Amino acid sequence: MKSPVKKLLEAHRELIHMEMQKVASHVQRNEKNSEWIINTITIEGYDVPFRFKRKTEYRNLKGARVNLTYYASVESVAGFDIEFMNVVRIKKS
């Protein structure tokens, strides 16, 4: 039987999976006019932020090791293209 991660990766070729990555910082903030909370984490050794949404607050991940499944995305802010990683699945290792 295949793991959920392998099923996701086979179904969506653009997804990337990393394991045992150390979280350098974790910030949570409410999205304007929405019930969603945006979580932004940075991973040691990477300059790109990783973002995911949840309806409730998530435990603080700073210093924790996590497994991530994500895809790259670009957002235009004030005329500049900013790259970030959109997290599909995150799990504490």
VMD Tcl script that draws the C-alpha trace (Angstrom):
set ca {
  {0.00 0.00 0.00}
  {1.36 3.42 -0.96}
  {1.82 6.21 1.53}
  {-0.32 9.38 1.22}
  {2.78 11.35 0.18}
  {3.64 8.98 -2.66}
  {0.04 9.10 -3.90}
  {0.14 12.91 -3.93}
  {3.49 13.02 -5.73}
  {2.31 10.58 -8.40}
  {-0.97 12.42 -8.97}
  {0.61 15.89 -9.08}
  {4.01 15.98 -10.78}
  {4.71 19.62 -9.80}
  {4.76 18.79 -6.06}
  {8.05 18.56 -4.16}
  {8.60 16.64 -0.93}
  {11.29 17.24 1.73}
  {11.82 15.41 5.01}
  {13.49 16.27 8.32}
  {13.84 20.01 7.57}
  {14.52 22.32 10.52}
  {12.19 25.31 10.91}
  {14.09 28.58 11.48}
  {11.00 30.77 12.11}
  {7.23 30.47 12.24}
  {4.71 33.36 12.06}
  {0.90 33.21 12.13}
  {-1.42 36.04 11.10}
  {-5.10 36.47 10.29}
  {-6.06 37.08 6.68}
  {-8.11 40.25 6.14}
  {-11.90 39.68 6.02}
  {-11.45 35.93 6.33}
  {-11.51 33.20 8.92}
  {-8.22 31.76 7.66}
  {-4.92 32.04 9.52}
  {-1.85 32.29 7.26}
  {1.22 30.47 8.57}
  {4.63 31.38 7.19}
  {7.71 29.34 8.02}
  {11.31 29.55 6.91}
  {13.53 26.51 6.63}
  {17.24 26.56 7.49}
  {19.31 26.76 4.31}
  {16.46 28.18 2.18}
  {15.79 31.86 1.42}
  {12.20 31.29 0.25}
  {9.25 31.41 2.68}
  {6.85 28.48 2.93}
  {3.15 29.36 3.45}
  {0.03 27.44 4.39}
  {-3.47 28.30 5.64}
  {-5.47 26.85 8.51}
  {-8.78 27.71 10.13}
  {-7.27 27.40 13.63}
  {-3.90 28.37 15.05}
  {-1.13 25.85 14.56}
  {1.39 24.86 17.20}
  {4.65 26.81 17.14}
  {7.08 25.02 14.84}
  {10.21 27.08 15.50}
  {13.15 24.71 15.95}
  {11.10 21.63 15.02}
  {11.88 19.17 12.25}
  {9.10 18.85 9.66}
  {8.20 16.93 6.51}
  {6.84 19.21 3.78}
  {4.99 18.65 0.53}
  {4.76 21.87 -1.49}
  {4.90 23.55 -4.86}
  {6.61 26.74 -6.00}
  {4.49 29.82 -6.64}
  {5.03 33.47 -7.54}
  {3.08 36.46 -6.24}
  {3.31 40.04 -7.51}
  {3.69 42.62 -4.72}
  {4.08 46.31 -5.61}
  {5.26 45.39 -9.09}
  {7.85 42.87 -7.89}
  {7.55 39.14 -8.36}
  {8.10 37.33 -5.04}
  {8.64 33.58 -4.99}
  {7.20 31.50 -2.16}
  {6.40 27.86 -1.54}
  {2.75 26.90 -1.12}
  {2.60 24.03 1.40}
  {0.07 21.29 0.66}
  {1.02 18.99 3.53}
  {3.11 19.60 6.64}
  {3.83 17.10 9.37}
  {6.12 17.25 12.37}
  {8.90 14.64 12.05}
}
mol new
graphics top color blue
foreach p $ca { graphics top sphere $p radius 0.5 }
foreach p [lrange $ca 0 end-1] q [lrange $ca 1 end] { graphics top cylinder $p $q radius 0.2 }
display resetview
